[in-house]
Amino acid sequence: MLTSLECSRNEFFVAAIREHLRPLLNTMVEKDTLQSIGACWIAVSRLIMSLVVPDAPVDPAVVKTCSFDRMRYHEKSLRTQIRLHHELEMLLTGNADNELTRFLKPQLQNVSEQLAKVPNFPNRNDVSRLHLFWSEVLQFQKNIIPSKKVEGLLDALINGNEDASFRERVTQESLTGFYQRLDSVYPEFADISILLKLAVLYMQFGLRLVVQSEISPSLPTSPSATLVSSLLAFPSVASCSRIFKSSKAIRSSDTTAISQILLTLAALSMERSLGTESEHHLNMVDEAYDQAMRLWLIDRAKETHELETSNTLYRRSKLDHEAVTDAEIEEAEFLELFPTYEDALENDSTHISHGKPRPAHLVQGVDMVLLVDIHHDLISQRPSPLSVVQARFDTLRSTVIQLLVTYSPESLPQTLDQSSVHFQISLLHGSLSQLDNDRSSMRSPYNFYKDENIVELRGSADVVSALKQRLEVISQEWPDQMVLKHLIERCDAILMLRSNTPVAKVLSAIEQLLVHTEDWEMYANRENTIKMHRDALIRLIVEWRRMELSCWQTLLDSQATLFAEEISQWWFRLYDALVRGSLSAAEQQCSGDRQSLSHYIETLIPLLDSFVTSSPLGQFAARIKLLGSFEKYVAIIGTEKPSSHSTMERVRRILNMTHHYYDLFSDRLEKRLMDQKAELEKEVKKFVKLASWKDINVQALKESAQRTHHQLYKIIKKWRDVLRQPVASHLQPWTAGALETRSLSMDTLSELHLSVSLPDTSATEAQSSVTFPSYLLHLERTLLRYEALIEQQLRPCIGSCSAQIVDDIAVEIITTSNELASTSIPSKLGASREKLRKGLLVRKRKALADMLKELKRMGLASNVKPDILRQNMDQRWIREQPIMPIIPQSEFMLQKGEIYFVKLSGFLPALRASLSDHHSDLNTRELHRGSMFLESGFSMAVDLRSR
């Protein structure tokens, strides 16, 4: 970064960097991180000072003002000349302008445009005052913060001299006094002093950072203290490093085990996003995954034990006669989607437990979703943006710190307040940014009934506060009126709601407040009315109801996201089967059972198929993505751990084949899902259009919203039914697509270009005693012969053995079958329809016969050996075929070939099953013959592909 700054074209800027930044940074390379950062801020302060303070007392505003005064004078002169020439031309010819005025007008317009862009510079004419200002600045720079004095103070602070702290405080007071003097004594030079004040602040901040680094924190005496010191490290990347470096030592009992595992994984994810991951990255990921897996298995064991206990004959008799009906279930789901918050104004005091909460499971559903998100970021080639990764890491840090501070404050170090200054500032910055961040305008779907919206609540607080102030004024005249006291209490209750309260809850509270204001308003007169504040409440309610209306369109997206997140529990099952199970089978094979791994992989294939085929429509894309992530993960394990390379390579091939096969259906299923979603979205938009929010009657607005809620709930139920649709019936073979109908251009070989600059070897040979061969001495002639060899012998040889004819035949078969399949016979033809049907059948049978003849002529066998048939039917053998490397020059050829291979691997079982139950138009003998041709060709293609 500093090197790039030194490449600037401004020589004064480069000189200042080399004078102030470069020497100081070179001496701080081996220092503490905080000391280095403080030294950087001090160096930047000195850099700004050197660039801002001139050698002579100059006012930049006066320089600019003189330049613009000259332009104003020039503008005035042009206007005078144009006016004089205009009057002269009128006297002589009667015309309004001439060549000279037309020449002067563009110049006047150009000058006027430049003057219109002139900023408003301060007008300072007191030269003596300017000299006094700069002389005081120079005296401060030479006497208070000279380079030697600052460097000496910095060395004293780093070396821990006794008087260093006192000298730092004196310097800080001098800097503060100079900062205040610039504002109080020289306010007219604010445009100049702002940079000087910035340099002063940088200097103060840098000195405080160096002092802060010298405060020796007490050594952590407990796991909680060790964990807190790692969490509060500055900057965030240092916190990441310390978290996973000391992950084994910070197993604190004051936090949940899964939270510490997620924190370690989030730290690794952030390091990967920053590009600073270490060589032990995979080992730490494996360890964290294994720990999370053990916690999940403990939960499953507990569930199994509880189920067995509940089914035993000796269980306690505890009958539950209150069965939950479907109506009650629907009512609970409805209230979960559209809560009414009728008790919004009731006492919301939560009972704070003195003990740490004990969750029912060690791994909660939220933890599973978070683990899957981090897993994708750790494995994917395109992880989430750095801002998302950092926000997730900061949230986990804040959660763990909050748990430690709440439930075990006695175990924390005494220097917590000092060491957490940076973390406190980041929390404060995040809270301040939320105040200006409109949550409803963010990209993620905004839930009006559950999510926070601080901007809207801040506006409502102003309205309620104004009403409360008016009520307090009225209550001074009517102190005995209980209605006023009750209204003030309700205003206080609304103002006491937390800032993360959903808008829907505050809306319910304000509606109730508005209803209760009628108790006073119906008897109020002109002097003690609150009508203006009631109108403000009504406007707020109407505005929020319209916001609720705009948020309805995201309900389907939020429901789809929640439904897709339910697959997070499958991560543990896949990890257990693909990684732990495979490695365990490999260990058994090393122990003597030679077929244990092969037998295990055979059981793994139907498990993976079941994982995909049992998927509902709304989770298909998420399951395919999860399969792809595990394919990359096992590939990384095989690369980083040579001992498990062969095992992980076999698992990776199976995952690759399974993923690619089922991914062929992704576009069709995604289109099916989007089509059904579009129909439901039309219904939602109709309700949005029909909903009337123009009525200022609050009760009517509320009833209209509730009626629409029930209609929306019906649509959401339909959408949930769509998401739950099984996909097994849609994972069936289909005809070739557009990619297979495109012919390959294999005969067009890339041209050879050998036009390179050749060195002159004659001079080299003359200077050297070594004798070069003739083909090296005459490189140009050698390259010409090489090019002729390629063009005359190699290229014709390759062209004669081209596979273009094979691709042409495949494309012809596909296009012909698609054409015959798309041919339809009109139903209005009557008697001639049967004749056309028979003619079409003859065409189809002839096309099949011609294809079989061509396949036989190509050398495919109609009688395939049983070993080959058995091999083609072996799913383990097929899915363990090598993965084809991607070559950019032949990407389309490989893509088309891989689609053929993947489709045939999945569709051959369906073809074999059709031999016993096929269409009557087909001859069984010909169908069997064609199937054998295909089996023969498939075995040949797989053999060539593997080589």
N, C-alpha and C positions, 0 to 999 in steps of 0.2 A: 504494500500500500504506500509506504513512504517512498519507495523507488519510483512508483508511478507519479507521485507528486513532484518529485525532482525532475521529471521530464517536462514540466510546464515551460511554456515559452516566456513567461514573465521572469526575467533574470533576478529581479529584486525578491520575488517570492521564493525562488529557488535558493538564493543566497541566505535568506532568513531561515529557511528550513535547515540548511547545512550548518548554520551558526547556532541555532537554538534547539532544534529537535534532534538532529542526528547524534551529536555528542552525548546528550543526556540519555537517549534511548540505548546507545551502545554500552553505557555503564550500568544500565538496569536490566540487562538480559538475564543475569543469574539471580536477580532479587526475587523477593516475594511477589506474588501476583498483585496484591493490593498496593504494595509499594510501587510496582511498575506502573499501575494505572494512575496512581497519584502523581508520579513523575511525569507521565504523559500529559496530564491536565496542566501541570506547572509549565511544561514546555510549550503547550499550546497558548497559555497565557502570555508567556514571554514573546512568542511568535506574533501574537496580535499586537502587543505593545510596540514591537519593533516596526511593524508595518503601518501602524496608525500614527505614531508620534513622528512628525516631520523634523528635518534638520533646521528649518527656519519656520518662524511663526506664520503659518498660512491658513487662511479660512477657505475651505473648498467651496462653501456656498457663495462667497464673493467672486471666486474665479468663474463659477458657473453663471452667476448673475451678470457679470460683465459680458460674458459671451452672449447671453440672451438679450442684454440691453443693446448690444450691437445689432442683433437680428431685429429687434423692435425698431431701431433707428432706420435700418434698411427697409423694413416694411413701410414705415412712414414716408420714406423718400420715394419708394415705388408708387405709393398711392398719390403723392403730390405730382409726380411726373405723369402718371396716367390721367389725372384730372386736368393738368395743364394742356397736354396733347389733345385731350378730348375737346376742351373749349376752343383750342386753336383750330382743330379740324372742323368744328361747327361753324366758326366764323369764316373759314376759307371755302369749304365745300358744302357744308350743311350735313355731312355724314357724322354718325355717332362714333366711329372708330376708324383707325387706319392700320397700316402694317406695324407701326411702332407700338401702338397700344396693344395690338394682338400679340406682339412679342413680349411685352412687359407683364401682361396679365397672368400667364402661367408661372412666371417667376414670383409674382405676388402670391399666387395660390400656394406654391411650394413653401414659401417662407411662413405663410399663415398656418399651414398644416403643421409645420415644425413647432411653431409657437403654441399651438393648441395642445401639444403634448408636453409642454414644459411643466414640471412639478412646481409646487409652491415652496420656493426656497426662503429661508429666513433672511430678513434684511438687517444686516449688522454693519455699522459704519464706524464703530468705536475701535480704532486701531490699538490704542493703548490698552483697552480691555482685553483684546485678543492677545497682545504680548504678555499681559499678566497671566492669562489662562495657561498659555503654553509654557511659560517659565515655571509656573507651579507644577505642571505635569512633569517637566524635565527634572525639577528638583526632587520630586517624588520618585521618579525612575532612577535617579543617580544615587540618592541617599537612603531610601527606604527599601527598594527591591533591586539593588544592583545584582549583576550575575554572580559575582563572587559571594555576596552575602546569602543569596538564595541557595547556591550550591553548598555553602558551608552549613547552613541550617539543615539542608536535606541530608548531608552526611552525618551531622550530629544526631538527627532523628533516627536514621537507620542504624547507627552504631550504638544508640541508647545512651548518649551523654546525659549527665545529670541536669545540666542547665538547658537541654534542648527543649523540654516542654515549656519552660518559662519563655524562652526566646520565641517559640512558636506562638504563644499567647500574645506576646507583645506585637509580633508581626501581624497577627490577625486583627488586633485592635487598630493598628495603623492602617491596614487595608480597609477596615470598616469605616474609620474616620475619613479617609480619602474618598470613599464611595459616597458617604453622606455629604461631604463638602462639595462634590461635583453637583449634587442636586440643589443644595441650599445656597451656595455662593455664585455658581455659574449656571443658572437655569436657562439662560439664552443660548448656551452651547449644548443643548440636550442632544442635537443630532450628531455631534462629534463625541460627546462623552458617553454615549450609549455603548460604543465599542470599548472604551476604556473601562466602563463598569463591568462589561462582560469579561474582560481580561482579569479584573480584580476578583470577580466571582470564581473564575476558573482557578486562580491562584489559591484562594481560600479553600476551595473544595479539594484541590490537590494536596495541600498541606494537611487537611483534616484526614484524608485517606491514608497518608503516610503515618500520621499519629495513630490512627485507628489500627493499623497493622501492627503497631508495637504493643498494643494492649494484649497481654498474654492471657488468654482465656484459661479458666481452670480445666484441668484434664477431665474428660468424661469418666464418671464413676459407675455408670449404669448403661445397659443397652439403649434405654430411652434417650440418654444424653448423647450417646454416639450417633443414634439415628437423627436426632435434632441437629447436631453439628453438620451432618452430611446434607440434610435437607436445606439448611440455611446457607450453605456455601455460596459464594458469589464469584463469578457470574454463574448463570444457570448451567453452563456446560461443565463447570467445576463441580456443581452439585451432582450432575449425572455421573461423573467419573467417581466421585467419592461414594455414591450410593452403591453402585455395583461392585466397586473394589472392596468395600467392607460389608457386602451383602450377607456373608456368613456370620459376621460379628454383631449384626444389628437385628437379630431376631427378637424383637422386643415383645414382651407379653402384654404391653399396653395397647397394641394395635392388632387388628386381625391379620392372620397369616396371608390371606389372599391379597390384602391391600398392599403388603410389603412386596409380594411377588409382582403384582401389577405395577407397582412403583419402579421396581428394577427393570421390568420390560419396557415401561414408558421411557426410562432413562436411556436404555439401549436404543430405542426407536429414535429418540431425539439426537443421540450421537450419530446414528446412521444418516439422519436427515441433514446434519451439519457436515457430514463427510469425515468424521473423526473417529470412526469405529476402530477398535483395537483388534489384534490378531486372535484374542481370546473371546471375541464376540459370540461365536457359535456355541462355545462351551457354556457361557453364561445363559444363553437362550435355552439350551438343552436342560440345564439345571433348573431354571425357572419353570419351564414346561413340565418337567418331571414332578416338581413340587406341587404345581397346580393340579396335575393329574392325581397325585396321591390324596389331596384334599377332596377332590371330586369322588374318588373311590370310597373314601371314608363316609361321605354323605350317602352314597348308594348302599353301602353296607348297613348304615343306620336305618335307611328306609326298608331294606329287606328284613332286618331284625324286627322293626316295628310291625311290618306286615305279618311276619310269622307269629309274633306275640298276640296280635289281634285275632289270629285264626286258631289259636290254641284252645284246647278244651278247658284249660284252667284260667282263662282270662276272667277279669272281673265283669260281672253282669252290669252293663251300662247301656241301656237301650235308649235310642233316640227316636221318639215318635213324631218329631216335628220335621217331616220331610219337606224339602224345598221344592216348590212347584216351578213349572216353566215360566209362569207369569212373574213370579218373584225374581227369577233369574234375569228375565228380560228387563224388569224394572231396575234391577241393580246395574245391568249393563248400560241402560239409558242414562241413569244418574251418573255413571262413571264418565260417559261421553259429554253429557250436558248437565253438570251440577247446578243446582238452583241457589245454593248458599243462603237458604232462608235464615240460618242462624249466624249470619255474618256479623251482627251487632252484639251477639252474646259474648260473655267473658271467654276470651281465647287464651287464657293463661295455661300454659303447658306445665305439667309436673316434671320437674327436673330430677331425674334419678341420680343418686349419688354413686351408683355403680356403673360399670361399663356395660352397655347393652350387649346381650348375647343373642346373635341371630340363630334362627332355627337350623340353617345350613351353613357350612363353612364357605361354600361358594354360592353366592346369590345369583339370581338371573341377570342383574345389572353387571355383576362382575364377569359373567360369561360373555355378554355382549361386548364389554370393554376389552376383554382378552382377545376376542376374534378381530376387533378393529386394530389392535396393536399388532396382532399376528400378521395381518395383511400388510401393514406398513413395514414390518421387519423383513418380509419375504418379497413383496412386490417390487418390480422394476420401476413402477411409477407410484411411489407412496403418496400419502396425503401431503398437502402443502406444509411448510415449516410452521406457519402460524397455527394450524390445526394441531400439529404434533406438540408444539410448545404449550398451547392452551390446555391440552389434555394432561401434560406433565405437571403444569402449574396447579391444575385442579386437584390432581392426586396428592401433590405435595401439601397443598393447603388442607386437604381432608385429613391426612395423617398428622400434620402439626396440630390441627384443631383437636383431634382425639387425644394426643399426648398432653396438650395444655389443659384440656378439660378434665381428664381422668387421672393424670399422674403428674401434677405440677411440682410435687416435692422431689421428683427424680431428675428435674431439669437443671442445667448448670446456672450459676448465678449471673453469668455474663450473657444471658439469653437476650436481654434488651439491646445490648451493644452489638452482639454478633448478628442480630436479625434486622439491623437498620435497613439493609438493602431489600430484604424481603418485605418489610413494612412499607417501604416506598413503592415497591411494585404492586402490593395490594391496594395501596391508596390510589395509585395511578389507574389500576383496573376499576376501582369503584367510581372514580371521577369520570372515566370514559363511559361507564354505563349510564351516568346521568344524562349524557348527551347522545346516547345511542338508542334510536327508535327500534325496539325489538321487532315490531311488526313489519319493518322494511328490510329485515335480513333475508338472506336467500333461503335458509332452512324454513320448512313449514312452521308457521306461527300458530300455536294453539291458544285461542282467545280465552279458554276456560281453565288452562293449567299454567301457561308460561307467564313469566314476569314481563312488565313493561313500565320501567321506571319513569320514562318521559311522560306517559299518560297519567301516571299516579301523581307526578309532581304538579301537573296542571290541575288535577282534581283537588289536591291539597290547598292550592291557592283559593279555589272556589269555596271549599268548606271552611277555611280559615277566615275568609271575609264574612261568611254567614255567622261564624262563632263570634267575631268581633261585634257585629251588629246586634246579636242577641245579648251580649254582655252589656252593651250600651243601654238597651231597652230594659234589661233586668235591674239596672241602677234606679230607673224610675218606678219599676214594678218589682220590688224585691220579694214579694210574697207569692209571685206567680210560679207555681210548680211546673207549668208547661214549659216555661223558658228554661228552667233548670234541667228538665229532662232533655230538651233539645240540645242544650250545651253539652250535656253528658254524652249524647249520641255523636255530636261533632268530635268530642275528644276521643270517643271509641274509634271513629273512622281515622282520625289523625294518628292514632296509636298503632294502626295496622302496619305490618312490616313492609319494607320497600319491595320485597319479592312476592307480595301478594298478587294473585292473578287479577286482571281487570274485571273479570266476571264477578268475583267476590265483592270488590269495592262497588261495582255497579249495583249489586243487590242491596248493599248497605246504604248507598245514596238514594235508591228508590224508596227504601223504608224511611229514611230521613225525610224525604220529600213528602211522603204520606203523612208523617207526624207533624210537619209544619202546617198542615191544614188546620190542626187543632188551635193554633194561634191566629192564623191568617183570617179565619172566618169571623173573628171578633175584633180584628185590628182596625185602627183608623189610619188616617193619612200620616200621622206623626210617628206611629210605631209599626208601620207595615214592613214586611220583609219580602214584598213581591219581587223586587229587583233581584234578590238573591235566589228566590224560587225559580225565576226565569233562567238564571245562570245554571242552576241545577238541572232544569229541564233541557237546556241546550247541551249540557254535558252528557246527559242520558241519551239524547237523540244521536249525538256524535258517536258515542260508544256502541249504540245499537247498530249504527252503520258500519262501524269497524267490525263488529261481530258478523255482519252480513258479508263483508269482504273476506273474512277468514273461513267461511264455509267451503270455499272452493279448494282449500288445502286439506280438507278432512280425509278425502280418499287417499292422498299421498301419505299422510301420517299413519293411516291404518295399514297401508301397504308396507311402510317402513317397519312398524311394530310387528307385523306378521312375518316379515323376512328375518327379523332379529331372533325369532324363535328357534332358528337353526343353530344358535350358538352352542347349545348342549351337544350337538353332533360333533363339534370340534374335539371334545374329549373322547368320543367313541372312535373317531377316525385316527386320532393320535395314538390311542391305545392299540388299534388294529394295525395301522400302517407302520408305526415306529417301534413301539414297545414290543408288540407281538412278533414282528418280523425279526428284530434283533434277538428276542428270546428263542425263536425257532432256529436262528443261525447258531446260537450258542449250543442248542441241543444237537445240531448237526455236527458241530466241532467235537462234541462229547462222544459221538459214535453213531447216532441215528442219521444216516446219510440222506434219507428222504424226508426228513422232518420239515425242512424249508419248502420243498416243492409241494408237499401235502398242505402246508399252511397257506401257500400262495393260491392253491386251488380253492381253498375255502374263502380266500380273500376276494376273489373275483365275484362270486354271487353276492357277497356283502356290499361291494361297491355298486353293483348293478341295482341291488335293492335300494340302496341309499338314493339313487337318482330316480328310478322308476316309481318309488313310493312317494316322491315329492309332490306336494300340491303345486298348482300353477303359480301362486304368488311367491314360492320359495325356490323355483327351479333355477333362476339366474344366480341366486345366492349360493345354492349347492354346487353349481358348476364352478363358480368362483372359488369356493372353498376347496374343491378337488384340485383346481389349478394351483392354488397356493401350496397344498401339500406336495404336489409334484415338484415344485421349485424347492420346497424345504428338504425333501429327501435327496434331491440332487445336490444340495449344499452339504448335507451330512456326508454323502458319499464322496464328495470332493475333498472336504476338510478332514475326514477320518478315514484313512486308507484301510484300516482293519475291517470296516463295515462297507467298503466300496461295492463289492460284488452283490451283497444283499440289497443295499439301497438302490443299486442300478436296476436290479430285477423289479423291485417295487416301483421304481420310477417309470420303467417301461410300461408296466401295467396301468399305472395312473395316467400316463401320457395317452395311451390308446383309449382308455375309458373316457378320459376327458374330451379328447378330440371327437370320438364317436357321438357322444351325447351333446356336444357343443354344436353339432350339425343341426340340431332341432331348436337351438336357442332363438334364432330369428323368427321362425314360424310361431313358436310359443309366445315370444314377446309381442309379436303382431296380434296374436289372438287376445292376449291380455289387454293390450292398448285399445283394441277395437271395442271390447266390452267395457273398458273404463270410459271411453269416449261417449258411449251411450248413456252411462250413468252420470257423467259430467253434464251432459245436456239436460238431464232431469234436475240436477242441482242448480244449473243456471236458470232454469225455468222458475224454480222456487225463489231464487234470488231476485228475479225480475218481478215476480208476483208479490213478493213481500213489500208491504207499504210501511215506510218509515217517515212519512210526511206528517203523520198525526202527532200532535204534541201532547196527547193524552198518554201519560206514562203507563197507566194500567192497560190501555189498548195496545201500546207497544209491547208490553210484557206478554200479554196474552197472544199477540201475533207471533212473537218469537217462540213461545212454548208450542204453539200449534205447528210451526215450521220445524221445530226440533223433532217432533214425532214423525214428520214426513222424512226428514233427513235420516232419522234412525232406520226407517224402512230401507232407504237407499243404501245405507251403510251395511245393513244386513245382507242386501243383495250383493254388495261389493265383497263382503266376507265370504259369501257363497262362491263368488267367482274366484277369489284367492284360494279357496279350499278345493277347487276342482282338481281331480287327479289327472296326471299327465301321461299315465301308462298307455292309455288308448291312443295318444297322439305320437308315441315313440314308435311308429311303424314305418316300414320302407315306403319310399315314394320315388317318383320318376326323377330322372336327372334334371339338374337345374341349368341355368344359363351358362355357368362356368364350363360345364362339360361339353356344351355345344360349340364352344370356341376352339378353333383348330390351332395347334401349335405350329410355330414357324421354326422347325429344327434345322432346316437346310440352310437358313441364312446365318452363316457363321460370321463371327466378328472379323472385321478386316484387320490385317496386320500392318502396323505403322512402325517403321524402324528408323524414322528420321530423327536421329540423335546426333548431337555434336560429338565428334570423335577426336580424341587427343592425337597430337602429332608424335608418333613413336620414333620417327627417324632421328630427331634431335636427341631423344633419350638414349637411343642405341649408340649414337656417336659419342656421348659423354660417358657412357658406361662400358665396362669391359664385358658385360654379359651379352650373349647372342640370343635374340628372340626368335621364335619360330616364325615362318613366313605368314601364317594365318593371323598372328598377332601384329605383325608389322603392317599388314594390309587389312585393317579391320573393316574398311568400307567394302572391299571386295568380298570378305568373308560373310558379312551381313547380307549382301546381295545374294550370295549363293544360298544362305539360310532361308531367305524369303522365297527364292525360287523353289527350294525343296518343299516348303510348306504349300505353296500355291500349286505346284505341278504334281506332287505325290500324296502328301498328307490330306489336303482338302478333298481331292477326288475319292480317296480311300474312305474318309469319314462319310462323304455324301453317299457312297454306294451302300454303306451299312446303316443308313439313317432309319430311325423308327417312325418317320413321318407317315408311312403307309399304314402303320398300325393305328396311329392316332386318327388318320382319315377314316379308317374303317369303323373305329369306335364312334366317331362323331356321326358318321352316316347311319349306324345302327340306332343311335339315340334320336337323331332328327326324324328318321323314318318311323320309329315307334311312337314318338310324340305326335307326328302328323296323323298316323292311323288312329291313335287314341283320341285325338281331338276331332276326328271326323264324325259327324252326327247325321242321322237320317231324319228328315222332317216327318212329323206324325200325320200331316194332312195329305200325304200322297196316296193313301188308300191301298189298292192292290199292288201297285208298283213298289210300295215300301218293302215288301218281302223280297222282291227281286234285288233291290239295292242292298238289302241286308246280306243276302247271300253273296253278292258281288264283293262287298266289303270283307266278308269272312274269307273268301277265296284269296283276296289280296293279302290279308293278314297271314294266312297259312303259307302262301307263296313266299312272303317276306321272311317268315320263320325258316322255311326250307332253304332259301338262298343263304340265309345267315349261317345255318348249320353246315352247308356245303363249304362256305368260305372259311369257317373255323377249321373244318377238317383239312382243307387245302393249306391252311397256314401251319399245320403240323400239330394241332391239339389232339389229344387222345380221347376217344369215346369210351374206352375201357380203362379206367383208372385203377391202379393197384390199391389193394385194401390198406396198405401202410400209408399211402398218400391221403386216402379218404379219412383214415383215423387221425392223421396229423392235421388235416384241414378242420376236423371237428373238435380238435383239442383247443379250447379257448385259452388255456394257459400258454400253450406254444405260440399261438397267434399274437397274444397281447405282450409276450416277452420278446417280440421282434425288435431289432435295434431302431432307435429314433433317428430319423433322417435329418442330417444337418442342413441348416438353411444357408443356401448360397445365393447372394443377391442377384448375380447375373442370370440365374435360372429359377428365380423365385416362382414365377407363374407355372413353369413346367412341374416343379416339385409340388406346388400347391395342388395342381390338378391330379397328379399321380397319387398324392397322399389322400385326396378325397375319394378316389377310386378304391384305394386300399382300405380306408376306414369304412366306407359304405359297404364294400363286399364283406368285410369281417363281421359286420353287424347284420347284414341282410341274407347271407348264405343260410343261416339256420331257418329263416322264414321260407327260403326257396326249397330247402329240403322237406320242410313240413308240407309244402303245397303239392308234392308229388302224390300224396294220398287224397287230397281234397282240392282239386283245381277246377277251373271253368270247363264247361262241356265243349267249348269251341276248340280247346287244345287237345291234341293227341298225347296220351300218357307216354307212349314210347318216344315221341319226338321231344317232349318235355324232359324226360329222363336223359335222353341223349344230349340235349343242350346243357343240362345240369352237369353232366360228366365233362363236357367241353369246358365249362366254366371252372369246375374243380381242377382240371388239368392246367388251365391257364393261370388260375390263382396260385397253385403250388409253384409254377415256374416263375411267376412274378415275385412271389415272396422270397424265393431263393435268390433271384437276381437283386432284389432290394436289399437283402441282408448282406450281400457282397459288395 
